[in-house]
Amino acid sequence: MIKHELANLFLHGGDYNPEQWLDYPEVLAKDIELMKEAQINTVTIGMFSWSMLEPEEGNFNFKWLDKIFDEMYSINVSVILGSPSAARPAWMAQKYPEVLRTNNYRQKMLYGGRHNHCFSSKIYRQKIGIMNSMLAERYGNHPALLMWHISNEYGGECHCEQCQEKFRIWLKKKYTNLTNLNNAWWGAFWSHIYTDWDQIESPSPLGESLVHGLNLDWKRFVTDQTIDFYKHEIESIRQITPQIPITTNFMADNLDLLPYQELNYEKFSKYVDVVSWDCYPAWHNDKESTADVASKVGFMDDLYRSLKQKPFLLMESTPSNVNWHPVNKSKRPGMHFLSSLQHIAHGSNSNLYFQWRKSRGASEKFHGAVVGNDNSDKSRVFCDVREVGHALEKISAVSLSTKRSDVAIIFDWENNWALNDSQGFSDKTKCYSKTIQEHYRYFWNKDIQVDVITPSADFSIYKLIIAPMLYLLSSKTIDKLTNYVEFGGNLVSTYLTGLVDESDLTFQDGWPKELKALFGIDVLEYDTYYPSQNNTIEIGDNIFETKDYNTVMNILTAKTIGVYKNDFYKAKPAITENSFGKGQTYFIGSRTDYDFLNFFYEQICGKLGLFNQFIISGDDDVSVQTRQGRNQNFHFIMNFSEKDKNISVLTNSINLLTEKEVGTEIHLSPYEVVILQCQSLK
């Protein structure tokens, strides 16, 4: 038996598409040889295989997949088996056009691409149910089966009549009656009072797109409908193979490495056994340093790890380049090793690739892969992958460890939806996700561990919570933040916080009274600047520039830390501190550059004793991330720069990669990684 627990080794491998090579048996034989050489222990197969598994309706062909399963088992490689719903076969679209999506212009889409299917379609649900049941019955007891990978990168929306009816049913369940709905959507504005449920349509450029409550509820519905489809997909799988864990791969906006916005992954994460995601950073671009990109990768890893407070899986990455960035630059020597181990450092228990072997045709034929069209084990990319495989075996003990943090930053998908939809402030500078990444950057630079949490998380376990730009605040979240601070927590919030409730309605009587008490201030108005404009704030002898947004506020019980130097609110408070219960709150009224955030959090962390005990002298370009085991810590020391770096650490340790003891002074070459194992600090 090779079936292994997900927590006792690192998965190494990735997407394998043998169905593309069934007419080339010599290629499939070569794959076996190369997988052994590259230390591959896991492959993901089947997610785009429907036309090969069922070439005609009711005519199933599993023989080729049987052979692949048996061959993988023979070389001690586990299989993550995908359900093929992400790309339905042409015969299905031809015979059952209702499975195809309708766009927001109410146009039925043609067959093609991926995920061009309606989540409400009864026929499509029936067909995927049949397919998944057959896969589970056939492979559920196969010793190579490790995990189920449901569909691929869920996303998109459908506006067909079936989905419209599902949306109305969803609204009826939420609001019970039209009076409640009209009140929540502020229907008296522009005479938008609905008197019949059938009058309601999803947002469309052809109709209504400016009722913010409607837009927000539609996005919530799309998430719920996607989850409902996913739950239908796993129903038979869970029944037939209850012992096999299930996941689906989450995404990011990979150009800027921001959280994916089409779905609320906080909700979705409750229905997967393991969170997994696909990461494709633009390393070596011409607008950011390597450390800039690495900080964003770390942020995304910490977000997906924090959704379940467990190790996650990196389901897709590239060992070289992608084919869909504006510029598709290859990783430089050393970067694949460094970037792979960064995910492990932040809590991943895998390093999986898209893809094992390059396709010969269609859109991804030039997408990076472990094996290129040269079919060689001598390429730089293959050698890089083999090096990672050997390293993951050496550090297998790390897979049993976790990450623990005293600091959390709140990210809220629904808040981002509502803020982006708001018609005020500036169209181009709302930048909620990027702002959170800027706050995160201080802690990444200083090697202080961070969880990126959602409002549903347990706040009580953190010494410091940072909640920037919570434009949408539910009464439940306000109560949670209040209780957190009252019982000794420390909270930082910022401009554009607390403007609307969960229905996207503004608060009556100005800023909520609960926030006034919590922060000891009254927010009066916001001043939005053009990109060329700025103000300054003064904190003691320090001057910092502000941009984009300034908050005009009055002091109630708070202490003024910094004041504005210019404009009609000159000498008014810009940064405040307030004692509330046993805790403290801080309010940052302006958007600033990193220099202020560095200064501000240096003071807070010093006050709270938040620092990395293992690092005596660090470097902002060298990231130190720690995974904690039962009695020992594993420190990943990673040089995200093109220069030699030196840091000092507390104790002598064993470098797991070389199995040699290193001293307290550590020299790192460009892109070098050192993994230190030492006793946990008490």
MIDO-940739 format. One record per residue (C-alpha): residue in one letter; x, y, z. Coordinates in pm, whole numbers, padded with zeros to 5 digits, always signed. Layout:
// residues N
aXYZ...
END
This chain:
// residues 682
m+00000+00000+00000i+00126+00348-00085k-00172+00541+00048h-00023+00801+00276e-00170+01054+00512l-00168+01408+00376a+00024+01520+00685n+00324+01290+00685l+00506+01384+00368f+00526+01659+00110l+00343+01594-00214h+00560+01656-00519g+00432+01629-00874g+00130+01783-01039d-00111+01783-01332y-00058+01488-01564n-00251+01458-01889p-00175+01112-02030e-00493+01120-02242q-00311+01361-02473w-00046+01095-02542l-00240+00770-02580d-00121+00741-02940y+00240+00779-02824p+00315+00480-02597e+00684+00564-02601v+00605+00901-02441l+00399+00740-02165a+00680+00494-02100k+00926+00783-02080d+00701+00954-01824i+00743+00660-01588e+01119+00681-01615l+01132+01058-01569m+00890+01066-01274k+01113+00831-01080e+01414+01045-01158a+01243+01372-01055q+01128+01232-00718i+00763+01266-00815n+00527+01106-00564t+00188+01250-00669v+00005+01322-00995t-00331+01485-01060i-00522+01328-01347g-00865+01329-01504m-00991+01685-01458f-01006+01759-01833s-01060+01405-01953w-01435+01384-02008s-01418+01344-02387m-01179+01051-02341l-01374+00894-02056e-01711+00927-02233p-01644+00989-02605e-02013+00938-02682e-02310+00964-02452g-02328+00649-02243n-02017+00498-02405f-01756+00494-02129n-01389+00412-02170f-01186+00371-01851k-00924+00127-01978w-00662+00391-02042l-00717+00539-01694d-00701+00192-01536k-00358+00151-01691i-00237+00488-01564f-00356+00412-01211d-00175+00079-01211e+00143+00228-01354m+00146+00507-01098y+00101+00255-00819s+00386+00045-00958i+00631+00335-00917n+00494+00444-00576v+00317+00753-00709s-00018+00852-00561v-00308+00982-00767i-00523+01287-00703l-00824+01208-00919g-01009+01498-01075s-01375+01515-01162p-01399+01635-01524s-01676+01894-01488a-01456+02192-01578a-01464+02106-01949r-01763+01917-02086p-01742+01727-02419a-01873+01872-02745w-02143+01606-02785m-02306+01720-02462a-02323+02085-02565q-02462+01983-02902k-02735+01757-02764y-02810+01955-02447p-02745+02327-02518e-02900+02415-02182v-02574+02309-02015l-02405+02616-02167r-02396+02947-01986t-02583+03265-02062n-02387+03588-02016n-02511+03906-01852y-02627+04034-02193r-02860+03729-02192q-02668+03568-02480k-02631+03189-02480m-02263+03102-02503l-02123+02867-02767y-01939+02546-02685g-01573+02600-02597g-01324+02705-02336r-01352+02588-01977h-01625+02632-01717n-01872+02733-01983h-02152+02550-01806c-02458+02648-01608f-02442+02548-01242s-02823+02526-01233s-02857+02290-01531k-03037+01972-01424i-02894+01783-01722y-02539+01887-01640r-02581+01794-01276q-02723+01459-01380k-02433+01390-01618i-02160+01484-01371g-02335+01277-01103i-02322+00970-01327m-01957+01031-01416n-01842+01092-01060s-02026+00787-00929m-01857+00568-01188l-01515+00712-01107a-01567+00661-00733e-01691+00303-00776r-01406+00214-01009y-01113+00378-00829g-01235+00433-00474n-01049+00129-00343h-00749+00157-00568p-00437+00177-00348a-00297+00465-00553l-00593+00698-00490l-00489+00970-00246m-00742+01247-00290w-01029+01386-00497h-00980+01708-00694i-01327+01839-00779s-01351+02027-01108n-01088+02296-01166e-01072+02660-01064y-01444+02721-01020g-01550+03063-01144g-01788+03263-01359e-02163+03307-01353c-02471+03223-01559h-02775+03445-01621c-03009+03195-01786e-03373+03158-01684q-03289+02862-01459c-03035+03074-01272q-03277+03369-01253e-03533+03144-01088k-03271+03002-00850f-03171+03358-00760r-03531+03452-00680i-03567+03143-00462w-03243+03240-00284l-03380+03591-00225k-03711+03460-00093k-03525+03245+00157k-03312+03539+00270y-03577+03812+00288t-03906+03617+00330n-04109+03896+00168l-04065+04180-00080t-04104+04449+00186n-03785+04330+00355l-03607+04308+00021n-03715+04657-00089n-03602+04800+00244a-03265+04626+00223w-03209+04745-00133w-03345+05095-00062g-03601+05045-00336a-03764+05386-00307f-03457+05531-00481w-03524+05573-00854s-03863+05404-00809h-03709+05060-00769i-03984+04903-00563y-04044+04540-00660t-04404+04416-00630d-04352+04067-00774w-04056+03832-00732d-04056+03768-01108q-03967+04134-01166i-03622+04073-01022e-03339+04009-01269s-02968+03958-01210p-02748+04265-01272s-02702+04341-01641p-02571+04620-01865l-02905+04584-02044g-03101+04648-01727e-03017+04721-01365s-02659+04745-01240l-02671+05037-00996v-02871+04893-00708h-02584+04806-00479g-02787+04572-00259l-02888+04375-00569n-02528+04357-00691l-02403+04242-00352d-02672+03977-00316w-02605+03850-00669k-02239+03796-00582r-02342+03616-00265f-02581+03400-00468v-02312+03313-00725t-02089+03188-00444d-02373+02987-00289q-02480+02843-00623t-02122+02742-00706i-02089+02575-00366d-02424+02403-00423f-02295+02263-00752y-01974+02152-00581k-02177+01981-00307h-02375+01800-00575e-02047+01690-00737i-01913+01537-00417e-02237+01375-00300s-02179+01034-00458i-01803+01057-00410r-01842+01116-00037q-02094+00833-00010i-01880+00580-00199t-01535+00687-00071p-01586+00854+00269q-01223+00786+00364i-01074+00987+00074p-01025+01363+00132i-01170+01614-00114t-01046+01950-00237t-01088+02195-00522n-00827+02446-00627f-00876+02809-00526m-00715+03090-00723a-00563+03435-00701d-00553+03734-00928n-00208+03613-01022l-00085+03923-01202d-00101+04123-00877l-00135+03825-00640l-00457+03953-00489p-00737+03734-00353y-00967+03601-00625q-01290+03802-00623e-01554+03604-00816l-01618+03373-00521n-01613+03409-00144y-01352+03150-00049e-01425+03198+00320k-01761+03029+00261f-01624+02776+00015s-01345+02663+00247k-01598+02512+00488y-01683+02245+00232v-01335+02123+00138d-01129+01886+00351v-00806+02061+00257v-00764+02411+00114s-00559+02412-00204w-00471+02692-00442d-00287+02777-00765c-00002+03029-00758y+00165+03191-01060p+00367+03499-00955a+00536+03728-01206w+00890+03675-01078h+01162+03902-01218n+00919+04166-01348d+01029+04522-01417k+00814+04705-01162e+00885+04522-00834s+01176+04376-00647t+01198+04003-00586a+01116+04069-00221d+00806+04267-00324v+00671+03967-00515a+00770+03725-00237s+00578+03929+00020k+00264+03903-00191v+00310+03527-00229g+00348+03501+00147f+00029+03701+00199m-00171+03468-00026d-00025+03157+00138d-00111+03291+00482l-00466+03375+00371y-00536+03024+00242r-00360+02857+00536s-00564+03065+00780l-00901+02966+00629k-00881+02634+00812q-00583+02700+01041k-00420+02393+00888p-00150+02319+00632f-00276+02378+00279l-00176+02235-00058l-00013+02423-00341m-00207+02254-00620e-00056+02432-00919s+00258+02629-00988t+00499+02648-01277p+00857+02522-01269s+00952+02779-01533n+00708+03024-01698v+00341+03063-01779n+00187+03153-02114w-00079+03403-02010h+00105+03687-01834p+00157+04001-02049v+00525+03901-02048n+00604+03534-01983k+00947+03540-01827s+01125+03225-01716k+01241+03174-01361r+01608+03254-01319p+01845+02986-01185g+01772+02923-00818m+01427+03085-00819h+01231+02762-00860f+01396+02609-00554l+01347+02928-00350s+00985+02987-00454s+00891+02622-00396l+01027+02622-00043q+00863+02954+00034h+00522+02787+00003i+00637+02510+00236a+00762+02774+00481h+00419+02939+00491g+00237+02614+00558s+00200+02421+00235n+00238+02043+00246s+00290+02013-00127n+00463+02156-00429l+00262+02056-00734y+00296+02181-01088f+00096+02264-01389q+00209+02071-01575w+00410+01750-01592r+00456+01746-01969k+00401+02022-02224s+00117+01983-02469r+00194+01982-02839g-00098+02198-02941a-00369+02444-02836s-00344+02733-02593e-00104+02588-02335k+00158+02434-02559f+00413+02693-02443h+00311+02692-02078g+00592+02580-01852a+00619+02213-01758v+00856+01974-01585v+00918+01790-01912g+00951+01998-02226n+00902+01907-02589d+01264+01790-02592n+01157+01498-02368s+01483+01540-02179d+01601+01505-01821k+01895+01734-01896s+01704+02063-01920r+01758+02328-01655v+01390+02311-01557f+01389+01935-01507c+01706+01956-01298d+01548+02230-01086v+01241+02013-01022r+01455+01713-00934e+01643+01929-00682v+01315+02029-00517g+01205+01666-00503h+01522+01563-00321a+01491+01858-00080l+01131+01774+00009e+01236+01421+00099k+01511+01554+00324i+01274+01781+00515s+00977+01544+00532a+00961+01583+00912v+00854+01944+00861s+00520+01827+00715l+00400+01738+01065s+00449+02094+01186t+00216+02394+01182k+00236+02772+01197r+00123+02988+01487s+00080+03364+01485d+00016+03639+01737v-00081+03887+01464a-00380+03871+01230i-00492+04089+00939i-00858+04078+00840f-00956+04027+00477d-01327+04023+00390w-01451+03922+00043e-01792+04084+00084n-01632+04407+00201n-01422+04411-00115w-01730+04355-00333a-01920+04638-00168l-01628+04883-00168n-01549+04818-00533d-01915+04877-00621s-01938+05202-00426q-01977+05520-00629g-01772+05768-00436f-01413+05835-00341s-01190+05746-00639d-01243+05482-00906k-00877+05382-00919t-00749+05415-00562k-00983+05209-00347c-00728+04926-00359y-00857+04731-00060s-00656+04414-00123k-00337+04601-00207t-00371+04811+00107i-00392+04498+00321q-00080+04365+00149e+00102+04688+00235h+00017+04647+00604y+00119+04281+00585r+00455+04380+00436y+00587+04524+00762f+00545+04194+00943w+00688+03996+00652n+00992+04223+00648k+01040+04183+01023d+00985+03804+01021i+00679+03826+01246q+00429+03551+01168v+00086+03662+01047d-00251+03497+00989v-00472+03655+00724i-00818+03589+00865t-01181+03663+00785p-01443+03818+01015s-01570+03471+01110a-01236+03371+01267d-01164+03343+01638f-01018+03681+01732s-00928+03588+02089i-00606+03401+02000y-00427+03712+01870k-00239+03988+02048l-00286+04227+01756i-00554+04244+01485i-00529+04481+01189a-00851+04562+01004p-00789+04814+00725m-01070+04968+00520l-01364+04766+00657y-01609+04976+00455l-01884+04714+00508l-01929+04623+00872s-02199+04393+00999s-02331+04434+01351k-02187+04091+01430t-01836+04195+01325i-01863+04521+01520d-01961+04322+01830k-01673+04076+01779l-01418+04356+01744t-01560+04533+02049n-01545+04219+02263y-01194+04142+02140v-01061+04480+02253e-01266+04491+02571f-01100+04171+02690g-00747+04291+02619g-00696+04280+02242n-00518+04542+02035l-00691+04662+01718v-00574+04880+01429s-00821+05015+01173t-00810+05282+00905y-00988+05531+00683l-01298+05411+00490t-01407+05187+00777g-01766+05153+00895l-01951+05329+00616v-02220+05070+00534d-02388+04771+00696e-02424+04418+00560s-02703+04533+00323d-02473+04805+00183l-02686+05073+00349t-02517+05367+00515f-02546+05399+00891q-02800+05644+01023d-02675+05923+01251g-02322+05916+01112w-02043+05686+01219p-02181+05395+01430k-02193+05474+01800e-02021+05140+01874l-01721+05247+01664k-01716+05590+01824a-01685+05426+02166l-01434+05166+02046f-01195+05411+01879g-01277+05719+02088i-01332+05936+01780d-01614+06065+01563v-01552+06040+01189l-01695+06351+01021e-01598+06317+00656y-01346+06182+00407d-01130+06392+00178t-01031+06224-00149y-00720+06346-00330y-00621+06335-00694p-00306+06129-00763s-00088+06442-00785q-00209+06578-00450n-00088+06502-00100n-00092+06615+00260t+00145+06548+00548i+00103+06427+00903e+00329+06515+01193i+00411+06270+01470g+00657+06427+01710d+00961+06513+01502n+00854+06283+01218i+00678+06396+00901f+00499+06152+00670e+00321+06211+00341t-00042+06113+00292k-00220+06035-00035d-00558+05932-00178y-00767+05952+00144n-00769+06158+00462t-01022+06124+00742v-01155+06434+00916m-01244+06342+01273n-01303+06477+01621i-01155+06340+01941l-01396+06192+02194t-01183+05987+02435a-00885+05900+02216k-00535+06038+02232t-00400+06217+01926i-00077+06059+01797g-00038+06256+01474v-00196+06565+01316y-00243+06698+00963k-00011+06978+00850n-00222+07120+00567d-00568+07175+00419f-00885+07288+00596y-00834+07022+00865k-00484+07139+00951a-00392+07050+01312k-00681+06805+01329p-00609+06448+01442a-00483+06206+01175i-00363+05913+01389t-00524+05823+01721e-00496+05579+02010n-00773+05486+02252s-00802+05274+02564f-01113+05058+02566g-01180+04804+02837k-00855+04611+02887g-00733+04674+02532q-00619+04945+02292t-00738+05066+01954y-00554+05266+01691f-00705+05455+01398i-00501+05552+01092g-00693+05828+00919s-00484+05853+00603r-00333+05640+00333t+00044+05666+00353d+00354+05518+00203y+00537+05228+00362d+00768+05456+00564f+00481+05549+00794l+00358+05191+00832n+00711+05086+00921f+00734+05360+01185f+00385+05298+01321y+00406+04920+01355e+00756+04944+01499q+00604+05133+01792i+00309+04895+01831c+00519+04580+01811g+00770+04719+02056k+00492+04797+02299l+00337+04449+02264g+00665+04257+02253l+00599+04125+01903f+00924+04019+01740n+01099+03711+01607q+01291+03569+01903f+01515+03361+01681i+01650+03652+01473i+01916+03872+01631s+01987+04077+01320g+01781+04038+01003d+01736+04191+00659d+01415+04306+00490d+01498+04103+00177v+01558+03787+00380s+01236+03623+00491v+01236+03399+00797q+00925+03184+00839t+00883+02928+01114r+00684+02606+01132q+00640+02474+01484g+00655+02106+01570r+00585+01941+01902n+00927+02009+02054q+01116+02175+01775n+01096+02461+01530f+01185+02468+01163h+01312+02808+01049f+01311+02875+00673i+01563+03147+00595m+01519+03269+00237n+01712+03535+00048f+01473+03709-00191s+01735+03929-00350e+02005+03921-00613k+02275+04008-00357d+02461+03823-00083k+02302+03871+00259n+02403+03806+00620i+02181+03755+00923s+02242+03660+01285v+02035+03404+01474l+02004+03304+01836t+02148+02951+01841n+02350+02700+01645s+02123+02473+01442i+02117+02190+01191n+02058+02286+00828l+01822+02014+00707l+01924+02064+00346t+02292+01990+00412e+02248+01796+00738k+02530+02005+00885e+02540+02233+01187v+02558+02603+01115g+02659+02880+01349t+02477+03192+01455e+02614+03401+01166i+02451+03289+00842h+02565+03394+00496l+02316+03359+00211s+02392+03375-00159p+02130+03522-00394y+01810+03313-00383e+01962+03077-00126v+01749+02886+00125v+01861+02752+00462i+01625+02541+00675l+01724+02524+01040q+01596+02270+01289c+01627+02357+01655q+01455+02314+01990s+01149+02532+02034l+01198+02843+02243k+01010+02842+02572
END
